[in-house]
Amino acid sequence: MLLVAAFLLAGCGFHLQGVSRLPNTLDRPHVDAPDRYTDFYQSLTEALEVSGSRPVPASAQATAVIEVLRDESGQRVLSVSAENRPTEYEVFYTVDYRVRAGDRELLPKQRLSLTREYSFDERALLARQQEQELLRAALARDLAGLVMRRLAALPPLPPPGAAPAASPPDAPVPSPAP
């Protein structure tokens, strides 16, 4: 039975997701954020380290700067009971960021936002707070994963001082037939 499952998974193209390798531009990134203690900042720096990058504390030492412009989370009431008490909440997490290497902008300002809903029982007030914190941390990890996929898709930059790639010569344009 196990063998059949292995063949079915192999046949459908399934494979385990590995760590995506980042381009050489992000070998030594600096994450510039107003608050270094948010769930997103912690998740992003951890994801960078797992991918093989070595985040540096100062932008002067960095090969690229990931600038976190907005790192915001919160919750909204989605529904209320007949007694006008909240019964369902939505937790949201939004980040704005951009990526620069020297004076070159690799990624212009990007906004990512995720939400999750959860039910609320007023008899379990402490559990609600804990569930909200767990959801916020999970959203931050998911957002960091999205940022990492966008960073992995960046093209590598040539090393400093290298000549730019030569452009192919223009092909002659045929003249129209009379």
Salt bridges, closest charged atoms under 4 A:
GLU67 OE1 - ARG98 NE 2.91
GLU67 OE1 - ARG100 NE 3.36
GLU72 OE2 - ARG70 NH2 2.85
GLU90 OE1 - ARG76 NE 2.96
ASP96 OD2 - LYS109 NZ 3.89
ASP96 OD1 - ARG111 NE 2.78
ASP121 OD2 - ARG123 NH2 3.00
GLU122 OE2 - ARG85 NH1 3.51
ASP142 OD2 - ARG116 NH2 2.92
